[in-house]
Amino acid sequence: MTAAPTSTGAAALSIPSTAPAKAGLVLAALILVEAVANLNLTVANVALPTIGEAFTASQTALDLVAVSYSLGLAASVLWLGAIGDRHGRKRMLLIGMALSIPACVVAGLAPSIEVLIAARLVGGLAAGFAYPTTLALITALWSGPARTRSIALWSACGGAAASLGVLLGGILLTRFAWGSVFFVTVPLAVVAIVLAARLVPSGVNETTDPVDSLGGILSAVFVGALILAINFAPVPGAGTVALGLGLLALAATVAFVIRQLRAPNPLFDLKVASRRTFWVAACAGIIVFGSLMGAMFIGQQYLQNVLGYSTLDAGLSIIPLAVAMILVAPMSARIVESRGARFTLLAGYVFVFLGFVTMFLLWTDRASYVVVVLAFSCVGVGIGLAGTPASRSLTGSVPVKRAGMASGTADLQRDLGGAIMQSVFGALLTAGYAAAMVAAIGTAPDPAKITASVQSQLTMSYAGAASIAQQYPEYATQIIAAAKTSFLDGAQLAYAAGIVAILGGMALVFFLFPRLDRERRLLAEYHAKDEAAAAGGAA
């Protein structure tokens, strides 16, 4: 691959298209591995109301069921991606797929919500072995426009799989218990292992540099502590725990940065990460992919708890989102090549913004199916547009030997973004629901007769209120009405937070991401510098 910066504004990064033998089959195998990880990421969302009823779980516990998988994945992708660069990406991919099978089985058979949360966390760690290697292998095996097209298909299929996980879960829940949703990826993982073992090349552009395991541990502590701090923040009596976790996350962040500046072979090369096409795309991706996960997380509970949708109907509502992503992704690849990553990212952000505004203004207790589909479709179009430039900018900004770092960061966009947005949305939903329910209890005809234990269960979650309604059928109508109103109050806070985050991401891209000519010059400069460094190292 060759590229050189030119002195004109029309300078372009000239890299020929290359692809591996049996490129279509190899890409299909990598996308199937990615699909297993993404299906597991979201398949629990549609089952959350059912899980809440089965365990009479608090809203915080349900938040942790949803977020624990992305937490395990986000905490591990950088470290495990670097290990894949050093010890074999294909090997890591196969290990991850193998580990995901028992994790899914334990989750499906979990006797308590604590076991379910733990199994989901382990499943996320298993995905951390496999998921980052998929994009790293695409980066190593493809180049030029062929790589952009492959990343576009990878991004669209991954997002669609995450969306369709909700649909598959909804279908299963019409016939089987809640645990069935966690078994859905077991046969897919088996097929993925067979295909990857036979088709995916090994030893392509891998490094011999030692892995910065201390940096990996610090990154895992930072992500884990941050996500748990957000989730425990609204829990009554857990303020000290949340504060302690927040301080731990801050300390781990400082230690991680110091380590990366001093390590001879840093896990996360801060010099590469400081490139504008890298760090701005990384931040933009965290927000936009987090918005997708947050919308599905809140949306599935809203559809079932407030609108009374069945699990199947709630799952079907996601289809327009998935279809929009798949249809728009090829267009996104062409726009990136012709108009640049900045333009395509901003276009995607506009649609995601419109989706969240629709949720905030129109998702009421009487919202029509058309309004639900409109919001999800806008988000789908936005992710379909923004996904390709967010990932392509990362992989195009780093040397091939750092493909694991770029892939890990691209995965981190989805996983950390999803974990943060789900946690923030869940915390706001929890706090808003509890506050509104306390107010509703205070306006009841005779609030003194409501015992402390009943009040605790009413304010715990919508599932807790539904359980109380079953115990006191004479008050069931009033209890459910109050629970729906309280849920909507909490959801409104979550939508507002999403709108603020999206506007912040749009501003970041608009002001700091380079326009097309500047982007091409920068990528050419980075590529030439990396080629020179590689040649010097070889000499």
JOWOQUI-V985563 format. One record per pair of residues at least 6 apart in sequence whose ideal C-beta (glycine too) atoms are under 7 Angstrom apart, sorted by the first residue. I is the first residue (numbers start at 0). J is the second residue. Records with the same first field share a line. If there is no record, write none. Layout:
I = J, J
This chain:
0 = 14, 142
2 = 12, 13, 14, 523, 526, 527
3 = 523, 527
4 = 10, 520, 523, 524, 527
8 = 516
9 = 516
10 = 516, 519, 520, 523
11 = 519
12 = 519, 522, 523, 526
14 = 142, 143
15 = 142, 143
16 = 142, 143, 144, 145
17 = 141, 142, 143, 145
18 = 141, 145
19 = 25, 140, 200
21 = 198
24 = 198
25 = 140, 198, 199
26 = 149, 152
28 = 191, 194, 195, 198, 199
29 = 133, 136, 137, 199
30 = 153, 156
31 = 187, 190, 191, 194
32 = 92, 96, 129, 133, 191, 195
33 = 130, 133, 153, 156, 157
34 = 156, 160, 187
35 = 96, 99, 184, 187, 188, 191
36 = 126, 129, 130
37 = 157, 160, 161, 164
38 = 160, 164, 183, 184
39 = 68, 99, 103, 122, 126, 184
40 = 68, 69, 161, 164
41 = 161, 164, 165, 295
42 = 164, 167, 168, 180, 181, 183
43 = 64, 65, 119, 180
44 = 65, 165, 295, 296, 299
45 = 165, 168, 169, 172, 299, 310, 313, 314
46 = 168, 172, 177, 180
47 = 61, 64, 65, 299, 300
48 = 300, 303, 304, 462
49 = 172, 177, 310
50 = 56, 61, 64, 177
51 = 61, 460, 462
52 = 462, 465
53 = 177
54 = 111, 112
55 = 462, 463, 466
56 = 112, 460, 462
57 = 459, 460
58 = 428, 429, 432, 459, 460
59 = 230, 234, 429
60 = 112
61 = 460
62 = 230, 422, 425, 429
63 = 116, 230
64 = 112, 115, 116, 119
65 = 296, 421
66 = 226, 230, 418, 421, 422, 425
67 = 116, 119, 120, 123
68 = 119, 122, 123
69 = 123, 414, 417, 418, 421
70 = 120, 123, 223, 226, 418
71 = 120, 121, 122, 123, 124, 127
72 = 123, 126, 127, 130, 414
73 = 222, 411, 414, 415, 418
74 = 219, 222, 223
75 = 124, 127, 219
76 = 127, 130, 131, 407, 410, 411, 414
77 = 215, 218, 266, 267, 407, 411
78 = 215, 218, 219, 266
79 = 91, 127, 128, 131
80 = 131, 135, 403, 404, 406, 407
81 = 210, 211, 215, 266, 403, 404
82 = 91, 210
83 = 91, 131, 132, 135, 403
84 = 135, 205, 206, 402, 403
85 = 205, 206, 208, 210
87 = 201, 202, 205
88 = 132, 135, 136, 205
89 = 195, 199, 201
91 = 128, 129, 132
92 = 129, 132, 195, 199
93 = 192, 195, 196
94 = 128
95 = 125, 126, 127, 128, 129
96 = 129, 188, 191, 192
97 = 192
98 = 125, 128
99 = 122, 125, 126, 184, 188
100 = 185, 188
102 = 118, 121, 122, 125
103 = 122, 181, 182, 184, 185
104 = 185
105 = 118
106 = 115, 118, 119, 122, 181
107 = 178, 179, 181, 182
108 = 178
109 = 115, 118
130 = 410
131 = 403, 406, 407, 410
133 = 153
134 = 153, 390, 394, 406, 409, 410
135 = 402, 403, 406
136 = 199
137 = 146, 149, 150, 153
138 = 146, 394, 399, 402, 405, 406
139 = 203, 204, 399, 402
140 = 200, 203
141 = 149
144 = 336
147 = 332, 335, 336, 391
148 = 332
150 = 387, 390, 391, 394
151 = 328, 329, 331, 332, 387
152 = 328
154 = 328, 386, 387, 390
155 = 324, 325, 328, 383, 386
158 = 291, 324, 382, 386
159 = 321, 324, 325
162 = 317, 320, 321, 324
163 = 321
165 = 295, 299, 314, 317
166 = 314, 315, 317, 318
167 = 183
168 = 180, 314
169 = 310, 311, 313, 314, 315
170 = 311, 314
171 = 179, 180, 183
172 = 180, 310
173 = 309, 310, 311
204 = 399, 400, 402
206 = 400
208 = 264
209 = 264
211 = 262, 264, 265, 266
213 = 258
214 = 255, 258, 259, 262, 265, 266, 267
215 = 266
217 = 251, 254, 255, 258
218 = 255, 266
220 = 247, 251
221 = 248, 251, 252, 255
222 = 415
224 = 244, 247, 248, 251
225 = 248
226 = 418, 419, 422
227 = 244
228 = 241, 244, 245, 248
229 = 419, 422, 423, 426
230 = 422, 425, 426
231 = 237, 240, 241, 244
232 = 241, 426
233 = 426, 429, 430
259 = 265, 266, 267, 269
260 = 269
267 = 404
268 = 401, 404
271 = 277, 396, 397, 401
272 = 278
274 = 396, 525
275 = 511, 512, 513, 521
276 = 392, 395, 396, 513, 518, 521, 522
277 = 392, 393, 396, 397
279 = 507, 508, 511, 512
280 = 340, 388, 389, 392, 393
281 = 393, 408, 412
282 = 507
283 = 344, 389, 504, 507, 508
284 = 389, 412, 416
285 = 412, 415, 416
286 = 416, 500, 501, 504
287 = 347, 348, 351, 381, 382, 385, 389, 504
288 = 412, 413, 416, 417
289 = 416, 417, 419, 420
290 = 351, 355, 378, 420, 497, 500, 501
291 = 378, 382
292 = 416, 417, 420, 421
293 = 420, 421, 424, 493, 497
294 = 354, 378
295 = 317
296 = 421, 424
297 = 424, 428, 490, 493
299 = 313
301 = 362, 490
302 = 308, 313, 316, 371
303 = 310, 313
304 = 461, 483, 486
305 = 364, 483, 486, 487
306 = 366
316 = 371, 372, 375
317 = 375
319 = 372, 375, 376, 379
320 = 375, 376, 378, 379
321 = 379
323 = 376, 379, 380, 383
324 = 379, 382, 383
327 = 380, 383, 384
328 = 383, 386, 387
331 = 343, 383, 384, 386, 387
332 = 387
334 = 342, 343
335 = 343, 387, 388, 391
338 = 515
339 = 514, 515, 518
340 = 388, 391, 392, 512, 518
341 = 508, 512, 513, 514, 518
343 = 384, 385, 387, 388
344 = 385, 388, 389, 508, 512
345 = 505, 508, 509
346 = 384
347 = 381, 382, 384, 385
348 = 381, 385, 501, 504, 505, 508
350 = 377, 380, 381, 384
351 = 377, 378, 381, 382, 501
352 = 498, 501
353 = 377
354 = 374, 377, 378, 381
355 = 494, 497, 498, 501
356 = 498
357 = 370, 373, 374, 377
358 = 374, 494
359 = 491, 494, 495, 498
361 = 370
362 = 370, 374
364 = 483, 487
389 = 412
390 = 409
393 = 405, 408, 409
394 = 402, 405
395 = 522
396 = 522, 525
397 = 404, 405
398 = 529, 533
423 = 496
424 = 493, 496
427 = 489, 492, 493, 496
428 = 489, 490, 493
429 = 489
430 = 489
431 = 488, 489, 492
432 = 485, 486, 488, 489
433 = 458
435 = 484, 485, 488, 489
436 = 457, 458, 481, 485
437 = 458
439 = 481, 484, 485
440 = 446, 449, 454, 457
443 = 449
453 = 467
456 = 463, 466, 467
457 = 463, 464, 467
461 = 482, 486
464 = 478, 482
465 = 479, 482
467 = 478
468 = 475, 478, 479
513 = 521
